[in-house]
Amino acid sequence: MMLTLLSGPQVEPVSLAETKAWLRLDASDEDPLLSALIVSARMTLEAYTRRFFVTQSWRMSFDAWPAATMRRRILSVPLSPMLGVSAIRVFDEADVETTLASGIYRAAPAQDRGRIVFTEAPPTPSRSSDGVEIDVFAGYGEASSDTPEPLRRAMLALVAHWHENRGDEVEGPTRLPTLVAALARPYRRERLA
């Protein structure tokens, strides 16, 4: 499976104004830096928690349906929280796509690992690579306020840490600051083997 970001979040979970208030800054000379740190903090914490904070659109591509999907008619979606599926396409050897009717699958929103349940066996792709494409929406919601408050606070704490420690740290293993990790830990999804 290959994951491709189709469209990122339209807003960040914390605004520049919230960040400046957290840091007690009034001047605007560091606004570009702070904006970049906000995006970096979100991406770092999304990687740590294995969750998307604000709605994003992703494409899952498969060469063929996983064998377990064909047997059980269930496909696990590794994106969390899953909001829904916008399209499922299957390609033939001539690169002609067939978009599956939404009536043959169900993809309910899920706070953790999502899944797509097929009511009938999906068609088999005949294209040699990337024969199946599934477009998925994932995140807590469209608005900044949809992101759980502890994750928003973790972002602010991480931006503050980076703002105060600009290359001054001793090199070593990459770790989140204690406060940031404590705020984000309850939302962390463990990796399954």
C-alpha positions as CSV (number, residue, x, y, z in Angstrom):
1,M,0.0,0.0,0.0
2,M,1.1,3.5,-0.8
3,L,-0.3,6.6,0.9
4,T,-0.5,10.0,-1.0
5,L,-1.6,13.3,0.5
6,L,-4.3,14.8,-1.8
7,S,-5.1,17.9,0.3
8,G,-3.7,19.0,3.6
9,P,-5.6,20.7,6.4
10,Q,-7.2,24.1,5.5
11,V,-6.4,25.5,9.0
12,E,-4.0,24.6,11.7
13,P,-5.2,23.4,15.1
14,V,-3.7,26.6,16.7
15,S,-3.6,30.0,15.1
16,L,-0.7,32.4,14.9
17,A,-2.6,34.7,17.3
18,E,-3.0,31.9,19.8
19,T,0.7,31.0,19.5
20,K,1.8,34.6,20.0
21,A,-0.4,34.9,23.1
22,W,1.0,31.7,24.5
23,L,4.6,33.0,23.9
24,R,3.6,36.5,25.1
25,L,4.8,38.1,21.9
26,D,3.4,41.3,20.5
27,A,5.8,42.1,17.6
28,S,5.2,40.6,14.1
29,D,8.8,40.3,13.0
30,E,8.8,36.5,13.9
31,D,5.4,35.7,12.4
32,P,6.9,33.7,9.4
33,L,9.0,31.7,11.8
34,L,6.1,31.0,14.1
35,S,3.8,30.0,11.3
36,A,6.5,27.5,10.1
37,L,6.9,26.2,13.7
38,I,3.1,25.7,14.0
39,V,3.0,23.5,10.9
40,S,6.1,21.6,12.0
41,A,4.6,21.0,15.5
42,R,1.4,19.6,14.0
43,M,3.3,17.3,11.7
44,T,5.6,16.1,14.5
45,L,2.7,15.4,16.8
46,E,0.7,13.7,14.1
47,A,3.6,11.4,13.5
48,Y,4.0,10.8,17.3
49,T,0.3,10.1,17.9
50,R,-0.3,8.5,14.5
51,R,-3.4,10.6,14.2
52,F,-4.4,13.5,11.9
53,F,-5.5,16.6,13.8
54,V,-7.5,18.5,11.1
55,T,-9.3,17.0,8.2
56,Q,-7.1,15.9,5.3
57,S,-7.6,13.9,2.2
58,W,-5.4,10.9,1.5
59,R,-5.2,8.3,-1.3
60,M,-4.5,4.7,-0.5
61,S,-3.1,2.8,-3.6
62,F,-2.8,-1.0,-3.9
63,D,-1.5,-3.1,-6.7
64,A,-4.3,-5.6,-5.9
65,W,-6.7,-6.1,-3.1
66,P,-5.0,-7.6,0.0
67,A,-5.8,-11.3,0.3
68,A,-7.6,-10.9,3.6
69,T,-9.9,-8.3,2.1
70,M,-11.0,-10.7,-0.6
71,R,-11.7,-13.4,2.0
72,R,-13.4,-11.4,4.7
73,R,-14.6,-8.4,2.6
74,I,-13.1,-6.0,5.1
75,L,-10.3,-3.6,4.4
76,S,-8.5,-1.9,7.4
77,V,-7.7,1.8,6.9
78,P,-4.6,2.9,8.8
79,L,-5.6,6.5,8.9
80,S,-7.0,7.8,12.1
81,P,-9.5,9.2,12.9
82,M,-11.2,8.1,9.7
83,L,-14.1,10.4,8.7
84,G,-15.1,8.6,5.5
85,V,-14.4,7.5,2.0
86,S,-15.0,9.8,-1.0
87,A,-14.2,7.2,-3.8
88,I,-13.0,3.8,-4.5
89,R,-11.6,3.1,-8.0
90,V,-10.5,-0.1,-9.7
91,F,-8.4,0.0,-12.9
92,D,-8.3,-2.5,-15.8
93,E,-5.2,-3.3,-18.0
94,A,-6.2,-0.4,-20.3
95,D,-6.1,2.1,-17.4
96,V,-9.9,2.4,-17.5
97,E,-11.2,3.1,-14.1
98,T,-14.4,1.8,-12.5
99,T,-15.7,3.8,-9.6
100,L,-17.4,1.5,-7.1
101,A,-21.0,2.4,-6.2
102,S,-21.2,3.5,-2.6
103,G,-23.9,0.9,-2.1
104,I,-21.4,-2.0,-2.2
105,Y,-19.3,-0.8,0.7
106,R,-19.8,0.8,4.1
107,A,-17.1,3.1,5.7
108,A,-18.4,4.5,9.0
109,P,-16.3,7.1,10.8
110,A,-14.0,5.7,13.4
111,Q,-11.9,7.4,16.1
112,D,-9.2,4.8,15.8
113,R,-8.3,2.5,12.8
114,G,-11.1,2.7,10.3
115,R,-12.4,0.0,8.0
116,I,-14.3,-0.5,4.8
117,V,-16.8,-3.3,4.8
118,F,-17.9,-4.6,1.4
119,T,-21.4,-6.0,0.9
120,E,-20.2,-7.9,-2.1
121,A,-16.7,-8.8,-3.4
122,P,-15.1,-5.8,-5.1
123,P,-13.9,-6.3,-8.7
124,T,-10.4,-7.5,-9.2
125,P,-8.0,-5.0,-10.8
126,S,-6.1,-6.0,-13.9
127,R,-3.6,-3.2,-14.1
128,S,-0.2,-4.4,-13.1
129,S,0.4,-1.7,-10.5
130,D,-1.8,0.7,-8.5
131,G,-4.9,-1.2,-9.6
132,V,-6.9,0.1,-6.6
133,E,-7.2,3.7,-5.4
134,I,-9.2,4.6,-2.3
135,D,-9.7,8.3,-1.3
136,V,-10.2,8.8,2.4
137,F,-10.9,11.7,4.7
138,A,-9.1,11.6,8.1
139,G,-8.9,14.0,11.0
140,Y,-10.9,15.2,14.0
141,G,-12.8,17.7,11.9
142,E,-12.6,20.8,9.7
143,A,-12.2,23.4,12.4
144,S,-9.3,24.1,14.7
145,S,-11.5,23.6,17.7
146,D,-12.3,20.0,16.6
147,T,-8.8,19.0,17.6
148,P,-8.8,17.8,21.2
149,E,-7.6,20.5,23.6
150,P,-4.6,18.5,25.0
151,L,-3.2,18.1,21.5
152,R,-3.6,21.8,20.8
153,R,-1.7,22.6,24.1
154,A,1.0,20.1,23.1
155,M,1.4,22.0,19.8
156,L,1.8,25.3,21.7
157,A,4.3,23.8,24.1
158,L,6.3,22.3,21.3
159,V,6.4,25.6,19.4
160,A,7.5,27.4,22.6
161,H,10.2,24.9,23.1
162,W,11.5,25.2,19.6
163,H,11.2,29.0,19.8
164,E,13.3,29.2,23.0
165,N,15.9,26.5,21.9
166,R,17.0,27.4,18.4
167,G,19.8,24.9,17.9
168,D,21.1,25.2,21.5
169,E,20.4,21.6,22.4
170,V,23.0,18.9,22.6
171,E,22.7,16.4,19.8
172,G,21.2,13.1,20.7
173,P,18.1,11.0,20.3
174,T,15.1,13.0,19.2
175,R,12.7,13.2,22.1
176,L,9.6,15.4,22.7
177,P,9.9,17.7,25.7
178,T,8.3,16.1,28.8
179,L,5.2,18.4,28.8
180,V,4.6,17.8,25.1
181,A,4.8,14.1,25.4
182,A,2.6,14.0,28.5
183,L,-0.1,16.0,26.7
184,A,0.0,13.9,23.6
185,R,0.6,10.4,25.1
186,P,-3.1,9.6,25.8
187,Y,-3.8,10.1,22.0
188,R,-1.0,8.0,20.8
189,R,-1.9,4.9,18.8
190,E,0.4,2.0,19.3
191,R,1.9,0.4,16.2
192,L,0.6,-3.0,15.5
193,A,3.1,-5.7,14.4
